[in-house]
């Protein structure tokens, strides 16, 4: 016998159906409204932009939300337990780093990075770039501008990539005037993500890969990987090159460099041929759980926002800890406090190992100098130098990959552990060399407990360099900016 619905059941079913239809209608209207507003943006652009437009302000009227959030990278108020967006003197906090970089410009000056909007300013004021008073002076080549400005691809197009790399950096001072911004990552006519730096494209090609086949989600990391990677200046032309040919791990890159017999500098104390890691954030992040699951850089550092019916990426690129509700909690259901403490726990453990490595490795370089002073031969020190190179490369790789202690805590701890192991092997080898030279006492240690003491020990005259830099900032830089405005390169 057919069972009929009771009257109240029919009405309930009707009301539920109507409710579902109503919700779907609202959803459809919302989607259409978003599409309409988005289409309106592209169909009614107030400013027509073509070619390489390096002036970020030119994108303001067409993309006001993205532009205004990009402007917020000037905010330096955030500070977490270990990091933030303020320019902190890292050498002051960790003077052992002066010893580790003896013979290299980083021993002069190393500030923690601020927001993208400060990229050019921080480069100009750094003691590492010197104080050139003419376009022909200065220790750096133009390749040090490579990741600092959307003016870079414009100048590469104008003078050629190779000419750009090999020219002195001061020669382009009045051209490189707009900080990291829109054209670095976007094709201006449709704002699709694009790769604007040749080094990443070339690195993919050498590995038999085509970066143009990358998905949109992959591009949300690859535009960052144009700069947040390990690189070096290759050959006489000093071409910016990613050492990815054998792979992206710390060991695979080391093999690549070893086969070239490449070194960034010879350590002033130990004479070890040192590899200076740049900032392999992308490579390290790929080894972590988020990278393995396809989470992009932008997912956490540029989370989506909704405003006026439009969903857009927040271009205030910053620590996810400053917006946990829009980053971590999109996937994780724990409280902000729990998630924040999870990050701090990983960072604390990694920093404990990092501090141990820096202390032991600085001691090893000083002990190696003592062995040389006692008359050690090249043959006696050969294994010592190899171990010091390996230990410092691993330490620097882990430390320079900003955020690595969270992006990939296991890999970061593994690399630091291997660095400590290599360091202790080097110290043991030095003690054997000294014993063979007839010295069996402890090596006397200098007082390098502050940045100033450490810099003086390795022979730096920082007051003189600061005076030269101040003169440069007061005379040369204002003239650069004046020329840029006169030539309509800077708004």
Beta strands, then each sheet from edge to edge (+ up, - down):
strand 1: 232-234
strand 2: 239-241
strand 3: 265-266
strand 4: 273-274
strand 5: 304-307
strand 6: 310-313
sheet 1: 1+ 2-
sheet 2: 3+ 4-
sheet 3: 5+ 6-
end
